[in-house]
Amino acid sequence: MKKYLLFFFLMISLNSYAQLKGIIDSIRYDLKMDKSWFICLDGKNSIIRDLNIKLFGLQTGYTFNGRTNLYVGYYGSYNNERILLENPTAKTGTSDSNSVFARYKLSYFNLGCEYYFINSRKWRMSLPVAFGIGKGSDYKFKVLNNKEHIFESSSSTVMPLELGFYINYKIKWWIWAGAGLGTRFSLNASQYSGSYYTFGLSLRFGEIYYRARAWYRDKSIQ
């Protein structure tokens, strides 16, 4: 039985290695082909220490051969949840002026590569990988007169490595529906590691711009 299991895992490993090698070879080929510039907004819902945070981001870079993206990006958190750390005098489920809360923030720049392994008329699926550097911060505070009063804070350098999977359905040429999920490993300050997910509609501003420009040129010629 052990021999069969060993053979099974060996075949899976060899198959995974072959697929990874094929992707790397395809990316190398794409980087030698024509490229087009892009810029896009990006948002992620993430989790740090069981707390939800929202990350707003901006990406810009080039798409090579219509299949491989190389980009730089910036992400910053906002509208972060808070966690109750200490509650010495209030009843369970309530808080008072002695209650101590914590909130976490994250911001970083990254350099990434996204490979479209499926890009048909209606579907696009991709594998993004990105590595970055930034800062993670946590704050301890009390709420007095409906205002947060911070009495302790700390920050750490973070070096996030992100691996994900995205899928998009092309409703029309100008609007897509998409979703994605992934994980973030912080190579420094591991408390900022966590999963992330995203979903929603995206307007294809680049395609809208290029089509509008082409339409305007045609009208000008006429």
Secondary structure, 3 states (H helix, E strand, C coil): CHHHHHHHHHHHHHHHHHHHHHHHHHHHHHCCCCEEEEEEEEEEEEEECCEEEEEEEEEEEEEECCCEEEEEEEEEEECCCEEEEECCCCCCCCCCCCCEEEEEEEEEEEEEEEEEEEECCCEEEEEEEEEEEEEEEEEEEEEECCEEEEEEEEEEEECEEEEEEEEEEEEECCEEEEEEEEEEEECCCHHHCEEEEEEEEEECHHHHHHHHHHHHHHHHHC
